[in-house]
């Protein structure tokens, strides 16, 4: 991801590393799109190093904003796609780590044989606790009671 950074007039630019990053996203970059990306990167780096709009950028976020503001995200669409994916990666990674961290509290020795659907339901309740705290218990009890006939009232 550092190879995409615009710091110091793209001093860290490394086409091989960017191409390797593209191969990690198989759904977005087929073999033919990787070839297109290779040609696009050659022209892209020459253009952005000479364009004054890209000279004072500090990071990938600034690069993404400038590409959209100058409407070049359509010209360098594959490069822009890689920039977007690079910006999303830390968020996606943190979300997955949060889910696995929560899983150790939900799936413990007492519940080691928990089913996938029940585990998923428990994790949603645990992770999104702010949402569930805003729902009063009486509403939940009434909803559960009205789902089917019960012997006793809750």
DSSP file (Angstrom, degrees, kcal/mol; ACC not computed):
  #  RESIDUE AA STRUCTURE BP1 BP2  ACC     N-H-->O    O-->H-N    N-H-->O    O-->H-N    TCO  KAPPA ALPHA  PHI   PSI    X-CA   Y-CA   Z-CA
    1    1 A X    >         0   0    0      0, 0.0     3,-1.5     0, 0.0     4,-0.5   0.000 360.0 360.0 360.0 -30.5    0.0    0.0    0.0
    2    2 A X  G >   +     0   0    0      1,-0.3     3,-1.0     2,-0.2    10,-0.2   0.776 360.0  67.7 -65.2 -24.7    2.9    2.3    0.6
    3    3 A X  G 3  S+     0   0    0      1,-0.2    -1,-0.3    10,-0.1    11,-0.3   0.716  98.9  51.4 -68.0 -19.4    3.8    2.0   -3.1
    4    4 A X  G <  S+     0   0    0     -3,-1.5    -1,-0.2     9,-0.1    -2,-0.2   0.592  84.1 116.2 -88.4 -12.7    0.6    3.9   -3.9
    5    5 A X    <   -     0   0    0     -3,-1.0     7,-0.4    -4,-0.5     8,-0.1  -0.314  58.8-148.8 -64.8 135.5    1.4    6.8   -1.4
    6    6 A X    >>  +     0   0    0      4,-0.1     4,-0.9     3,-0.1     3,-0.8   0.379  50.3 135.1 -85.7   5.4    1.9   10.2   -3.1
    7    7 A X  H 3> S+     0   0    0      1,-0.2     4,-2.0     2,-0.2     5,-0.5  -0.242  75.4   3.8 -57.0 139.6    4.4   11.4   -0.4
    8    8 A X  H 34 S-     0   0    0     49,-0.3    -1,-0.2     1,-0.2    48,-0.1   0.901 138.3 -50.9  50.9  51.2    7.5   13.1   -1.8
    9    9 A X  H <4 S-     0   0    0     -3,-0.8    -1,-0.2    46,-0.4    -2,-0.2   0.902 108.3 -52.3  55.0  46.7    6.3   13.0   -5.4
   10   10 A X  H >< S+     0   0    0     -4,-0.9     3,-1.4    -3,-0.2    -1,-0.2   0.891  83.7 162.4  61.1  44.1    5.6    9.2   -5.2
   11   11 A X  T 3< S+     0   0    0     -4,-2.0    -3,-0.1     1,-0.3    -1,-0.1   0.806  72.3  50.9 -64.3 -30.4    9.0    8.4   -3.9
   12   12 A X  T 3  S+     0   0    0     -5,-0.5    -1,-0.3    -7,-0.4    -7,-0.1   0.363  78.3 137.5 -89.0   5.9    7.9    4.9   -2.7
   13   13 A X    <   +     0   0    0     -3,-1.4     2,-0.3    -8,-0.1    -9,-0.1  -0.310  22.1 169.1 -58.6 126.0    6.3    4.0   -6.0
   14   14 A X     >  -     0   0    0    -11,-0.3     4,-2.0     1,-0.1     3,-0.3  -0.877  21.5-163.2-142.0 105.8    7.0    0.4   -6.9
   15   15 A X  H  > S+     0   0    0     -2,-0.3     4,-2.6     1,-0.2     5,-0.2   0.869  89.6  55.8 -59.4 -40.0    5.1   -1.1   -9.8
   16   16 A X  H  > S+     0   0    0      1,-0.2     4,-2.0     2,-0.2    -1,-0.2   0.901 108.6  47.2 -61.9 -41.3    5.9   -4.7   -8.9
   17   17 A X  H  > S+     0   0    0     -3,-0.3     4,-2.1     2,-0.2    -1,-0.2   0.883 111.9  50.5 -68.2 -37.5    4.5   -4.3   -5.4
   18   18 A X  H  X S+     0   0    0     -4,-2.0     4,-2.0     2,-0.2    -2,-0.2   0.901 110.0  50.1 -67.0 -39.9    1.4   -2.6   -6.7
   19   19 A X  H  X S+     0   0    0     -4,-2.6     4,-1.6     2,-0.2    -2,-0.2   0.888 109.2  51.9 -64.3 -38.3    0.9   -5.4   -9.2
   20   20 A X  H  X S+     0   0    0     -4,-2.0     4,-0.8     1,-0.2    -2,-0.2   0.896 107.6  52.5 -64.7 -39.1    1.3   -8.0   -6.4
   21   21 A X  H >X S+     0   0    0     -4,-2.1     3,-0.8     1,-0.2     4,-0.5   0.900 106.7  53.8 -61.1 -40.2   -1.3   -6.1   -4.4
   22   22 A X  H >< S+     0   0    0     -4,-2.0     3,-1.0     1,-0.2     7,-0.2   0.846 101.6  58.1 -62.9 -34.8   -3.6   -6.4   -7.4
   23   23 A X  H 3< S+     0   0    0     -4,-1.6    -1,-0.2     1,-0.2     3,-0.2   0.740  95.8  64.7 -69.2 -21.4   -3.2  -10.1   -7.5
   24   24 A X  H << S+     0   0    0     -4,-0.8     2,-0.9    -3,-0.8    -1,-0.2   0.738  94.5  62.4 -72.0 -21.8   -4.5  -10.4   -4.0
   25   25 A X    <X  +     0   0    0     -3,-1.0     4,-2.3    -4,-0.5     3,-0.5  -0.661  63.3 164.5-103.9  75.2   -7.9   -9.1   -5.2
   26   26 A X  T  4 S+     0   0    0     -2,-0.9    -1,-0.2     1,-0.2    -2,-0.1   0.806  71.1  56.6 -65.0 -31.8   -8.8  -11.9   -7.6
   27   27 A X  T  4 S+     0   0    0     -3,-0.2    -1,-0.2     1,-0.2     3,-0.2   0.853 116.4  35.0 -69.7 -33.3  -12.5  -11.0   -7.8
   28   28 A X  T  4 S+     0   0    0     -3,-0.5     2,-0.6     1,-0.2    -2,-0.2   0.791 119.3  49.0 -89.5 -30.5  -11.7   -7.5   -8.9
   29   29 A X     <  -     0   0    0     -4,-2.3    -1,-0.2    -7,-0.2     2,-0.0  -0.865  64.8-176.9-122.0  99.4   -8.6   -8.1  -11.1
   30   30 A X     >  -     0   0    0     -2,-0.6     4,-2.1    -3,-0.2     5,-0.2  -0.218  49.1 -91.6 -76.2 178.5   -8.7  -10.9  -13.6
   31   31 A X  H  > S+     0   0    0      1,-0.2     4,-1.6     2,-0.2     5,-0.1   0.905 129.1  47.8 -61.4 -42.1   -5.6  -11.8  -15.7
   32   32 A X  H  > S+     0   0    0      1,-0.2     4,-2.1     2,-0.2    -1,-0.2   0.876 110.8  51.2 -69.1 -36.0   -6.6   -9.4  -18.4
   33   33 A X  H  > S+     0   0    0      2,-0.2     4,-2.6     1,-0.2    -1,-0.2   0.846 106.2  55.5 -69.6 -31.8   -7.3   -6.6  -15.9
   34   34 A X  H  X S+     0   0    0     -4,-2.1     4,-2.0     2,-0.2    -1,-0.2   0.890 107.4  49.3 -65.5 -37.7   -3.9   -7.1  -14.4
   35   35 A X  H  X S+     0   0    0     -4,-1.6     4,-1.8     2,-0.2    -2,-0.2   0.919 111.7  48.7 -64.5 -42.7   -2.4   -6.6  -17.8
   36   36 A X  H  X S+     0   0    0     -4,-2.1     4,-2.6     1,-0.2    -2,-0.2   0.895 109.1  53.6 -62.3 -39.9   -4.4   -3.4  -18.2
   37   37 A X  H  X S+     0   0    0     -4,-2.6     4,-2.8     1,-0.2    -1,-0.2   0.894 104.6  55.1 -61.5 -40.4   -3.3   -2.3  -14.8
   38   38 A X  H  X S+     0   0    0     -4,-2.0     4,-1.4     1,-0.2    -1,-0.2   0.930 112.4  41.7 -59.8 -46.9    0.3   -2.8  -15.7
   39   39 A X  H  X S+     0   0    0     -4,-1.8     4,-1.6     1,-0.2    -1,-0.2   0.888 114.2  52.9 -67.1 -38.6   -0.1   -0.5  -18.7
   40   40 A X  H  X S+     0   0    0     -4,-2.6     4,-2.8     1,-0.2    -2,-0.2   0.889 105.6  54.0 -65.5 -38.9   -2.2    2.0  -16.8
   41   41 A X  H  X S+     0   0    0     -4,-2.8     4,-2.3     1,-0.2     5,-0.3   0.876 104.0  55.9 -63.4 -37.6    0.4    2.2  -14.0
   42   42 A X  H  X S+     0   0    0     -4,-1.4     4,-1.0     1,-0.2    -1,-0.2   0.930 116.0  36.1 -60.2 -45.6    3.1    3.1  -16.5
   43   43 A X  H  X S+     0   0    0     -4,-1.6     4,-2.0     2,-0.2    -2,-0.2   0.866 114.2  58.1 -75.0 -36.7    1.1    6.1  -17.8
   44   44 A X  H  X S+     0   0    0     -4,-2.8     4,-2.8     1,-0.2     5,-0.3   0.933 104.7  48.3 -59.9 -50.3   -0.3    7.0  -14.4
   45   45 A X  H  X S+     0   0    0     -4,-2.3     4,-1.6     1,-0.2    -1,-0.2   0.870 111.2  50.7 -65.9 -36.0    3.0    7.5  -12.7
   46   46 A X  H  X S+     0   0    0     -4,-1.0     4,-0.8    -5,-0.3    -1,-0.2   0.913 113.8  45.9 -64.1 -41.5    4.4    9.7  -15.5
   47   47 A X  H >X S+     0   0    0     -4,-2.0     4,-1.4     1,-0.2     3,-0.7   0.947 113.2  45.9 -67.7 -50.2    1.2   11.9  -15.4
   48   48 A X  H 3< S+     0   0    0     -4,-2.8     6,-0.2     1,-0.3    -1,-0.2   0.791 107.2  57.8 -71.1 -26.8    0.9   12.4  -11.6
   49   49 A X  H 3< S+     0   0    0     -4,-1.6    -1,-0.3    -5,-0.3    -2,-0.2   0.777 114.7  38.4 -71.3 -24.3    4.6   13.2  -11.1
   50   50 A X  H << S+     0   0    0     -4,-0.8     2,-0.4    -3,-0.7    -2,-0.2   0.647  95.9  93.3 -98.4 -17.7    4.3   16.1  -13.6
   51   51 A X    ><  -     0   0    0     -4,-1.4     3,-1.2     1,-0.1     4,-0.2  -0.634  66.4-146.6 -82.9 130.4    0.8   17.3  -12.6
   52   52 A X  G >  S+     0   0    0     -2,-0.4     3,-1.1     1,-0.3     4,-0.4   0.742  94.0  69.4 -68.8 -23.4    0.8   20.1  -10.0
   53   53 A X  G 3  S+     0   0    0      1,-0.2    -1,-0.3     2,-0.1     3,-0.2   0.764 104.8  42.1 -63.9 -23.8   -2.5   18.9   -8.5
   54   54 A X  G X  S+     0   0    0     -3,-1.2     3,-0.6    -6,-0.2    -1,-0.2   0.330  90.5  90.1-104.8   5.2   -0.6   15.8   -7.1
   55   55 A X  T <  S+     0   0    0     -3,-1.1   -46,-0.4     1,-0.2    -1,-0.1   0.821  91.2  36.9 -77.7 -30.5    2.6   17.5   -5.9
   56   56 A X  T 3  S+     0   0    0     -4,-0.4    -1,-0.2    -3,-0.2     2,-0.2   0.053  80.6 134.4-112.3  26.3    1.6   18.3   -2.3
   57   57 A X    <   -     0   0    0     -3,-0.6   -49,-0.3   -51,-0.2   -48,-0.2  -0.496  37.5-162.6 -78.6 146.5   -0.5   15.3   -1.3
   58   58 A X        -     0   0    0      1,-0.2     2,-0.3    -2,-0.2   -51,-0.2   0.700  60.1 -10.3-103.1 -23.7    0.2   13.7    2.0
   59   59 A X  S  > S-     0   0    0    -53,-0.1     4,-2.0   -54,-0.1    -1,-0.2  -0.923  78.3 -77.4-161.9-176.1   -1.4   10.2    1.8
   60   60 A X  H  > S+     0   0    0     -2,-0.3     4,-2.6     1,-0.2     5,-0.2   0.842 122.8  57.9 -65.8 -33.6   -3.5    7.8    0.0
   61   61 A X  H  > S+     0   0    0      2,-0.2     4,-2.3     1,-0.2    -1,-0.2   0.938 107.7  46.5 -61.8 -45.9   -6.7    9.5    1.3
   62   62 A X  H  > S+     0   0    0      1,-0.2     4,-2.5     2,-0.2    -2,-0.2   0.883 111.0  53.5 -62.4 -38.4   -5.6   12.8   -0.3
   63   63 A X  H  X S+     0   0    0     -4,-2.0     4,-2.4     2,-0.2    -2,-0.2   0.926 108.7  48.8 -61.7 -45.1   -4.7   10.9   -3.5
   64   64 A X  H  X S+     0   0    0     -4,-2.6     4,-1.8     1,-0.2    -2,-0.2   0.925 112.4  47.8 -61.5 -46.0   -8.2    9.4   -3.7
   65   65 A X  H  X S+     0   0    0     -4,-2.3     4,-2.8     1,-0.2    -1,-0.2   0.906 112.3  49.1 -62.5 -42.4   -9.9   12.8   -3.1
   66   66 A X  H  X S+     0   0    0     -4,-2.5     4,-2.4     1,-0.2     6,-0.3   0.885 107.3  54.7 -67.5 -38.9   -7.7   14.5   -5.7
   67   67 A X  H  <>S+     0   0    0     -4,-2.4     5,-1.8    -5,-0.2     6,-1.5   0.901 113.9  42.1 -59.9 -39.9   -8.4   11.7   -8.3
   68   68 A X  H ><5S+     0   0    0     -4,-1.8     3,-1.1     3,-0.2    -2,-0.2   0.921 113.2  51.7 -73.5 -43.9  -12.2   12.3   -7.8
   69   69 A X  H 3<5S+     0   0    0     -4,-2.8    -2,-0.2     1,-0.3    -1,-0.2   0.871 115.0  41.9 -61.4 -37.8  -11.9   16.1   -7.7
   70   70 A X  T 3<5S-     0   0    0     -4,-2.4    -1,-0.3    -5,-0.2    -2,-0.2   0.416 110.8-123.3 -89.3   1.9  -10.0   16.2  -11.0
   71   71 A X  T X 5S+     0   0    0     -3,-1.1     3,-0.6    -5,-0.2     4,-0.4   0.714  76.4 125.7  64.0  22.4  -12.3   13.5  -12.5
   72   72 A X  T 3>< +     0   0    0     -5,-1.8     4,-2.9    -6,-0.3    -4,-0.2   0.510  46.9  85.7 -87.7  -5.5   -9.2   11.3  -13.2
   73   73 A X  T 34 S+     0   0    0     -6,-1.5    -1,-0.2     1,-0.2     7,-0.2   0.745  91.4  50.5 -66.4 -19.6  -10.7    8.4  -11.3
   74   74 A X  T X4 S+     0   0    0     -3,-0.6     3,-0.6    -7,-0.3    -1,-0.2   0.814 111.8  46.1 -83.6 -32.7  -12.4    7.6  -14.6
   75   75 A X  T 34 S+     0   0    0     -4,-0.4     2,-0.4     1,-0.2     3,-0.2   0.926 123.6  33.0 -72.5 -46.4   -9.2    7.8  -16.6
   76   76 A X  T 3X S+     0   0    0     -4,-2.9     4,-2.8     1,-0.2    -1,-0.2  -0.446  78.5 151.7-105.1  56.0   -7.1    5.7  -14.1
   77   77 A X  H <>  +     0   0    0     -3,-0.6     4,-2.0    -2,-0.4    -1,-0.2   0.834  69.5  47.1 -63.5 -36.6  -10.0    3.5  -13.0
   78   78 A X  H  > S+     0   0    0      2,-0.2     4,-1.9    -3,-0.2    -1,-0.2   0.882 113.8  47.7 -74.2 -37.0   -7.9    0.4  -12.1
   79   79 A X  H  > S+     0   0    0      2,-0.2     4,-2.3     1,-0.2    -2,-0.2   0.920 112.2  50.4 -65.7 -42.8   -5.4    2.5  -10.1
   80   80 A X  H  X S+     0   0    0     -4,-2.8     4,-2.6     1,-0.2    -2,-0.2   0.882 107.1  54.5 -62.8 -38.1   -8.3    4.2   -8.4
   81   81 A X  H  X S+     0   0    0     -4,-2.0     4,-2.5    -5,-0.2    -1,-0.2   0.913 108.8  48.1 -61.3 -42.8   -9.9    0.8   -7.6
   82   82 A X  H  X S+     0   0    0     -4,-1.9     4,-2.2     2,-0.2    -2,-0.2   0.889 110.3  51.9 -64.8 -38.8   -6.6   -0.3   -5.9
   83   83 A X  H  X S+     0   0    0     -4,-2.3     4,-1.7     2,-0.2    -2,-0.2   0.930 111.0  47.6 -63.0 -44.7   -6.5    3.0   -3.9
   84   84 A X  H  X S+     0   0    0     -4,-2.6     4,-1.8     1,-0.2    -2,-0.2   0.925 111.9  49.4 -61.7 -44.8  -10.1    2.4   -2.7
   85   85 A X  H  X S+     0   0    0     -4,-2.5     4,-1.8     1,-0.2    -1,-0.2   0.868 109.3  53.0 -63.1 -35.8   -9.3   -1.2   -1.8
   86   86 A X  H  X S+     0   0    0     -4,-2.2     4,-0.6     1,-0.2    -1,-0.2   0.838 109.6  48.5 -67.6 -33.0   -6.2    0.0    0.1
   87   87 A X  H  < S+     0   0    0     -4,-1.7     4,-0.5     1,-0.2    -1,-0.2   0.809 113.5  46.9 -75.5 -29.5   -8.3    2.5    2.1
   88   88 A X  H  X S+     0   0    0     -4,-1.8     4,-2.5     1,-0.2     3,-0.5   0.797  94.1  78.5 -80.9 -30.4  -11.0   -0.1    2.9
   89   89 A X  H  X S+     0   0    0     -4,-1.8     4,-2.6     1,-0.2     5,-0.2   0.863  91.4  48.6 -53.2 -48.0   -8.5   -2.9    4.0
   90   90 A X  H  X S+     0   0    0     -4,-0.6     4,-2.2     1,-0.2    -1,-0.2   0.891 113.6  48.1 -62.4 -36.3   -7.7   -1.5    7.5
   91   91 A X  H  > S+     0   0    0     -3,-0.5     4,-2.1    -4,-0.5    -2,-0.2   0.932 113.0  47.2 -67.3 -45.7  -11.4   -1.1    8.3
   92   92 A X  H  X S+     0   0    0     -4,-2.5     4,-2.0     1,-0.2    -2,-0.2   0.897 112.6  50.1 -63.2 -40.2  -12.3   -4.6    7.1
   93   93 A X  H  X S+     0   0    0     -4,-2.6     4,-2.5    -5,-0.3    -1,-0.2   0.913 110.0  49.7 -64.8 -43.3   -9.4   -6.1    9.0
   94   94 A X  H  X S+     0   0    0     -4,-2.2     4,-2.2    -5,-0.2    -1,-0.2   0.872 109.2  52.7 -64.5 -36.8  -10.4   -4.3   12.2
   95   95 A X  H  X S+     0   0    0     -4,-2.1     4,-2.0     2,-0.2    -1,-0.2   0.914 111.0  46.0 -65.4 -43.0  -14.0   -5.5   11.8
   96   96 A X  H  X S+     0   0    0     -4,-2.0     4,-2.4     2,-0.2     5,-0.2   0.912 112.0  51.1 -66.3 -42.3  -12.9   -9.1   11.5
   97   97 A X  H  X S+     0   0    0     -4,-2.5     4,-2.3     1,-0.2    -1,-0.2   0.888 109.1  51.7 -62.4 -38.0  -10.5   -8.8   14.4
   98   98 A X  H  X S+     0   0    0     -4,-2.2     4,-2.2     2,-0.2    -1,-0.2   0.904 109.4  50.1 -64.4 -41.0  -13.3   -7.4   16.5
   99   99 A X  H  X S+     0   0    0     -4,-2.0     4,-1.7     2,-0.2    -2,-0.2   0.919 112.7  45.6 -64.9 -43.3  -15.6  -10.3   15.6
  100  100 A X  H  X S+     0   0    0     -4,-2.4     4,-1.0     2,-0.2    -1,-0.2   0.867 111.5  52.9 -69.1 -35.2  -13.0  -12.9   16.5
  101  101 A X  H  < S+     0   0    0     -4,-2.3     4,-0.5    -5,-0.2     3,-0.5   0.905 110.9  47.2 -64.3 -40.5  -12.2  -11.1   19.7
  102  102 A X  H >X S+     0   0    0     -4,-2.2     4,-1.6     1,-0.2     3,-1.1   0.823 101.8  66.4 -68.3 -31.2  -15.9  -11.1   20.6
  103  103 A X  H 3X S+     0   0    0     -4,-1.7     4,-3.1     1,-0.3    -1,-0.2   0.819  91.1  61.4 -63.4 -31.2  -16.1  -14.8   19.7
  104  104 A X  H 3< S+     0   0    0     -4,-1.0    -1,-0.3    -3,-0.5    -2,-0.2   0.788 106.9  46.4 -68.8 -24.0  -13.9  -15.8   22.6
  105  105 A X  H <4 S+     0   0    0     -3,-1.1    -1,-0.2    -4,-0.5    -2,-0.2   0.834 119.1  39.6 -81.7 -33.7  -16.4  -14.4   25.0
  106  106 A X  H  < S+     0   0    0     -4,-1.6     2,-1.1     1,-0.2    -2,-0.2   0.933 115.5  48.9 -80.9 -48.6  -19.4  -16.0   23.4
  107  107 A X  S  < S+     0   0    0     -4,-3.1    -1,-0.2    -5,-0.2     2,-0.2  -0.763  78.9 143.3 -99.3  93.6  -18.0  -19.4   22.5
  108  108 A X    >   -     0   0    0     -2,-1.1     3,-0.7    -3,-0.2    -3,-0.1  -0.434  68.2 -74.2-116.1-168.7  -16.3  -20.7   25.7
  109  109 A X  G >  S+     0   0    0      1,-0.3     3,-0.8     2,-0.2     4,-0.1   0.833 129.7  53.7 -60.5 -33.4  -15.9  -24.1   27.3
  110  110 A X  G 3  S+     0   0    0      1,-0.3    -1,-0.3     2,-0.1     3,-0.2   0.788 119.6  32.9 -73.0 -26.5  -19.5  -24.0   28.5
  111  111 A X  G X  S+     0   0    0     -3,-0.7     3,-1.1     1,-0.1    -1,-0.3  -0.303  74.3 133.7-122.8  48.7  -20.8  -23.4   24.9
  112  112 A X  T <  S+     0   0    0     -3,-0.8    -1,-0.1     1,-0.3    -2,-0.1   0.695  73.0  50.1 -74.9 -17.5  -18.2  -25.3   22.9
  113  113 A X  T 3  S+     0   0    0     -3,-0.2    -1,-0.3    -4,-0.1     2,-0.1  -0.004  76.6 147.6-109.2  29.4  -20.8  -27.0   20.7
  114  114 A X    <   -     0   0    0     -3,-1.1     2,-0.0     1,-0.1    -3,-0.0  -0.387  48.5-116.5 -66.2 138.8  -22.8  -23.9   19.8
  115  115 A X     >  -     0   0    0      1,-0.1     4,-2.6    -2,-0.1     5,-0.2  -0.314  21.3-112.1 -74.9 160.8  -24.4  -24.0   16.3
  116  116 A X  H  > S+     0   0    0      1,-0.2     4,-2.6     2,-0.2     5,-0.2   0.906 114.4  46.8 -61.2 -45.4  -23.4  -21.5   13.6
  117  117 A X  H  > S+     0   0    0      2,-0.2     4,-2.5     1,-0.2    -1,-0.2   0.922 114.8  46.0 -66.7 -43.3  -26.7  -19.7   13.4
  118  118 A X  H  > S+     0   0    0      2,-0.2     4,-2.5     1,-0.2    -1,-0.2   0.899 113.1  50.9 -66.1 -39.4  -27.0  -19.3   17.2
  119  119 A X  H  X S+     0   0    0     -4,-2.6     4,-2.6     2,-0.2    -2,-0.2   0.919 110.4  49.6 -61.6 -43.9  -23.3  -18.2   17.4
  120  120 A X  H  X S+     0   0    0     -4,-2.6     4,-2.3     2,-0.2    -2,-0.2   0.924 111.4  48.6 -61.2 -45.0  -24.0  -15.6   14.7
  121  121 A X  H  X S+     0   0    0     -4,-2.5     4,-2.0     1,-0.2    -2,-0.2   0.908 112.5  48.2 -62.0 -42.7  -27.1  -14.3   16.5
  122  122 A X  H  X S+     0   0    0     -4,-2.5     4,-2.3     1,-0.2    -1,-0.2   0.897 110.7  51.1 -65.2 -40.6  -25.1  -14.1   19.8
  123  123 A X  H  X S+     0   0    0     -4,-2.6     4,-3.2     2,-0.2     5,-0.3   0.901 108.1  51.7 -65.1 -40.8  -22.2  -12.3   18.2
  124  124 A X  H  X S+     0   0    0     -4,-2.3     4,-2.5     1,-0.2    -1,-0.2   0.936 112.2  46.8 -61.0 -45.1  -24.5   -9.7   16.6
  125  125 A X  H  < S+     0   0    0     -4,-2.0    -2,-0.2     1,-0.2    -1,-0.2   0.885 116.2  45.2 -63.5 -38.5  -26.1   -9.0   20.0
  126  126 A X  H >< S+     0   0    0     -4,-2.3     3,-0.8     1,-0.1    -2,-0.2   0.924 117.8  41.2 -72.3 -45.3  -22.7   -8.8   21.6
  127  127 A X  H 3< S+     0   0    0     -4,-3.2     2,-0.3     1,-0.3     3,-0.3   0.903 119.9  43.1 -71.8 -41.7  -21.0   -6.6   19.0
  128  128 A X  T >X S+     0   0    0     -4,-2.5     4,-1.5    -5,-0.3     3,-0.7  -0.247  72.4 139.4 -97.9  45.3  -24.0   -4.3   18.4
  129  129 A X  H <>  +     0   0    0     -3,-0.8     4,-2.1    -2,-0.3    -1,-0.2   0.789  62.9  63.3 -63.5 -28.8  -24.8   -3.9   22.1
  130  130 A X  H 3> S+     0   0    0     -3,-0.3     4,-0.8     1,-0.2    -1,-0.2   0.896 104.9  47.2 -62.6 -38.7  -25.6   -0.2   21.9
  131  131 A X  H X4 S+     0   0    0     -3,-0.7     3,-0.6     1,-0.2     4,-0.3   0.925 113.8  46.4 -67.4 -44.5  -28.5   -0.9   19.5
  132  132 A X  H >< S+     0   0    0     -4,-1.5     3,-0.9     1,-0.2    -2,-0.2   0.776 104.8  60.8 -73.4 -26.1  -29.9   -3.7   21.7
  133  133 A X  H 3< S+     0   0    0     -4,-2.1    -1,-0.2     1,-0.2    -2,-0.2   0.774  97.9  60.2 -69.3 -24.1  -29.6   -1.6   24.9
  134  134 A X  T << S+     0   0    0     -4,-0.8     2,-0.6    -3,-0.6    -1,-0.2   0.611  88.3  84.7 -79.3 -10.9  -31.9    0.9   23.4
  135  135 A X  S <  S-     0   0    0     -3,-0.9     5,-0.0    -4,-0.3     2,-0.0  -0.824  84.5-125.0 -94.0 121.7  -34.7   -1.7   23.1
  136  136 A X    >>  -     0   0    0     -2,-0.6     4,-1.3     1,-0.1     3,-0.5  -0.319  12.6-125.7 -66.1 147.6  -36.8   -2.0   26.3
  137  137 A X  H 3> S+     0   0    0      1,-0.2     4,-2.6     2,-0.2     5,-0.2   0.839 107.6  62.3 -61.5 -34.7  -37.0   -5.5   27.8
  138  138 A X  H 3> S+     0   0    0      1,-0.2     4,-2.5     2,-0.2    -1,-0.2   0.877 101.6  51.5 -60.9 -37.7  -40.9   -5.3   27.8
  139  139 A X  H <> S+     0   0    0     -3,-0.5     4,-2.2     2,-0.2    -1,-0.2   0.900 111.0  47.8 -65.6 -40.6  -40.9   -5.0   24.1
  140  140 A X  H  X S+     0   0    0     -4,-1.3     4,-2.5     2,-0.2    -2,-0.2   0.919 112.4  48.6 -67.0 -43.6  -38.8   -8.1   23.7
  141  141 A X  H  X S+     0   0    0     -4,-2.6     4,-2.7     2,-0.2    -2,-0.2   0.926 112.2  48.7 -63.4 -44.9  -40.9  -10.1   26.1
  142  142 A X  H  X S+     0   0    0     -4,-2.5     4,-2.1     2,-0.2    -1,-0.2   0.917 112.0  49.2 -61.3 -43.2  -44.1   -9.1   24.4
  143  143 A X  H  X S+     0   0    0     -4,-2.2     4,-0.7     2,-0.2    -2,-0.2   0.929 113.5  46.1 -62.0 -45.8  -42.7  -10.0   21.0
  144  144 A X  H >X S+     0   0    0     -4,-2.5     3,-0.7     1,-0.2     4,-0.6   0.900 112.0  51.5 -64.3 -41.3  -41.5  -13.4   22.2
  145  145 A X  H 3< S+     0   0    0     -4,-2.7     3,-0.5     1,-0.2    -1,-0.2   0.867 109.7  49.7 -64.9 -36.7  -44.8  -14.1   23.9
  146  146 A X  H 3< S+     0   0    0     -4,-2.1    -1,-0.2     1,-0.2    -2,-0.2   0.556  91.0  80.5 -81.1  -8.8  -46.8  -13.3   20.8
  147  147 A X  H << S-     0   0    0     -3,-0.7     2,-0.3    -4,-0.7    -1,-0.2   0.905 112.2 -14.5 -65.6 -40.7  -44.7  -15.5   18.5
  148  148 A X  S  < S-     0   0    0     -4,-0.6    -1,-0.2    -3,-0.5     2,-0.2  -0.971  85.9 -78.4-156.1 162.7  -46.5  -18.7   19.6
  149  149 A X        -     0   0    0     -2,-0.3     2,-0.3    -3,-0.1    -3,-0.1  -0.463  47.9-164.1 -70.7 138.6  -48.9  -19.8   22.3
  150  150 A X        -     0   0    0     -2,-0.2     3,-0.0    -5,-0.1    -1,-0.0  -0.862  27.3-127.6-121.3 154.4  -47.1  -20.5   25.6
  151  151 A X  S    S+     0   0    0     -2,-0.3     2,-0.3     1,-0.1    -1,-0.1   0.926  94.8  26.0 -65.5 -44.3  -48.3  -22.3   28.7
  152  152 A X  S    S-     0   0    0     -3,-0.1     2,-0.3     2,-0.0    -1,-0.1  -0.849  84.6-110.0-122.8 157.6  -47.4  -19.4   31.0
  153  153 A X              0   0    0     -2,-0.3    -2,-0.0     1,-0.1    -8,-0.0  -0.616 360.0 360.0 -81.1 142.0  -47.1  -15.7   30.6
  154  154 A X              0   0    0     -2,-0.3    -1,-0.1   -13,-0.1   -12,-0.1   0.446 360.0 360.0 -83.0 360.0  -43.7  -14.3   30.8
